[in-house]
C-alpha cells in the first residue's frame, strides 16, 4: 500500500489545492476551455467549483487528470 500511495501523484493533495493550482496556472477562462463545465465558465469561484466537483465524479476525474498531466509530465511533480 505504501508503494501504491507514493506513486500516486495526487496523494496528499486536496481537491482545493488541485483547483487553486490549476486556476493559478491556467486562469478561469483557459480552464473553462480545457474542461467544459459551467462552474469554470459562469461566475467561477473555488468554492462553487469544489461543491460541483465533489458531487460529479466524471468532472472531478477530468480536473484531476488535467492536474496530473500539467504538473507531473513537465517535471514539476512536487505537491504544493
C-alpha positions as CSV (number, residue, x, y, z in Angstrom):
1,X,0.0,0.0,0.0
2,X,2.9,2.4,0.7
3,X,4.2,1.9,-2.8
4,X,0.8,2.5,-4.3
5,X,0.3,5.8,-2.4
6,X,3.9,7.0,-3.1
7,X,3.3,6.5,-6.8
8,X,0.0,8.4,-6.8
9,X,0.7,12.0,-7.8
10,X,-2.5,13.1,-6.1
11,X,-1.5,11.6,-2.7
12,X,-1.7,14.3,-0.1
13,X,-3.1,16.9,-2.4
14,X,-6.5,18.2,-1.6
15,X,-9.1,18.9,-4.2
16,X,-9.0,22.5,-3.1
17,X,-5.2,22.6,-3.8
18,X,-5.8,21.0,-7.2
19,X,-8.3,23.6,-8.2
20,X,-6.3,26.5,-6.9
21,X,-3.1,25.4,-8.6
22,X,-4.9,24.9,-11.9
23,X,-6.5,28.3,-11.6
24,X,-3.2,29.9,-10.8
25,X,-1.6,28.2,-13.8
26,X,-4.3,28.5,-16.5
27,X,-6.8,31.1,-15.2
28,X,-10.5,30.5,-15.2
29,X,-11.1,31.3,-18.9
30,X,-8.5,28.7,-20.1
31,X,-9.6,26.2,-17.5
32,X,-13.2,26.5,-18.8
33,X,-11.9,25.9,-22.3
34,X,-9.9,22.8,-21.3
35,X,-12.7,21.4,-19.2
36,X,-16.1,22.3,-20.4
37,X,-18.1,22.7,-17.2
38,X,-20.2,25.7,-16.2
39,X,-18.6,26.2,-12.8
40,X,-15.4,27.2,-14.6
41,X,-17.2,29.5,-17.1
42,X,-20.0,31.3,-15.4
43,X,-19.1,33.4,-12.3
44,X,-16.3,30.9,-11.3
45,X,-15.0,30.6,-7.8
46,X,-13.1,27.9,-6.0
47,X,-16.0,27.4,-3.5
48,X,-18.6,26.7,-6.3
49,X,-16.2,24.6,-8.2
50,X,-15.4,22.4,-5.2
51,X,-19.1,21.9,-4.5
52,X,-19.7,20.8,-8.0
53,X,-16.6,18.6,-8.3
54,X,-17.4,16.8,-5.1
55,X,-20.8,15.8,-6.4
56,X,-19.9,14.9,-10.0
57,X,-17.3,12.1,-10.3
58,X,-16.6,12.5,-14.1
59,X,-15.9,16.2,-13.7
60,X,-13.6,15.6,-10.7
61,X,-11.7,13.0,-12.7
62,X,-11.2,15.4,-15.6
63,X,-9.8,18.1,-13.2
64,X,-7.5,15.6,-11.5
65,X,-6.3,14.3,-14.9
66,X,-5.5,17.8,-16.1
67,X,-3.6,18.4,-12.8
68,X,-1.6,15.3,-13.2
69,X,-0.8,15.9,-16.9
70,X,0.0,19.5,-16.3
71,X,2.3,19.2,-13.3
72,X,3.6,15.7,-13.4
73,X,4.6,15.4,-17.1
74,X,6.5,18.7,-17.1
75,X,8.9,17.7,-14.3
76,X,7.1,19.6,-11.6
77,X,5.5,16.7,-9.7
78,X,6.1,18.2,-6.3
79,X,2.9,18.6,-4.3
80,X,2.1,22.1,-3.5
